[in-house]
Amino acid sequence: MQNLDVIQSQLDRILAFFPRIEARINGLFAVNTLIIAVGALNMTAGDLKLWYVTIPGVVAIVALLLSYGYLFRANFPDVRGGTGSLVFFSEIQKRTETAYLTELLACSETDYRNDLVGQIWRNSQILCDKYTFAKKAILATSAALLPFFIFLATTATIHVRIPILKS
């Protein structure tokens, strides 16, 4: 494939997936934070003396911390690579404005086309890493839900916050 427009279109297609995964990452971060806030509001220090409150709470927190770890990795993927690229942002920032301008204007169409193809490959790797870590974060948060619900149910029962038990 030699058509520069087709190659640019493919790179644009890959780059268009980044906002989708970023939305998932930000949404899951908000969900995790909400879960922790709700858990903290529904307990007292004395509740932690009870094993049936502490164990589900600790399991939920550990799973959420694991999820946060994966979200961190998804937010900050490895951007090394693309050595000498005139397209890859982490390589562009290593140059001065003048040096970049000079190198870009001196670049042949063939070299530029090859650089774009390299960017399709490198950005696909970065995107894949982000999706993988987001998936792991979603699974970790999902694993936190059952122990979190058990934690909420036990703290609600202890503090008689369940309307049916108030009678």
BELQUI-V959681 format. One line per field, one symbol per residue. burial: # if it has 16 or more other ideal C-beta (glycine too) atoms within 10 Angstrom, else .. Layout:
burial->???
This chain:
burial->......##.##..#......#..##..##.##..##..#..##...#.....#..##.###.##.###.##.##......##..####..#....................##.##.###.##..##..##.##.###.##.##..##.###.##..#.........
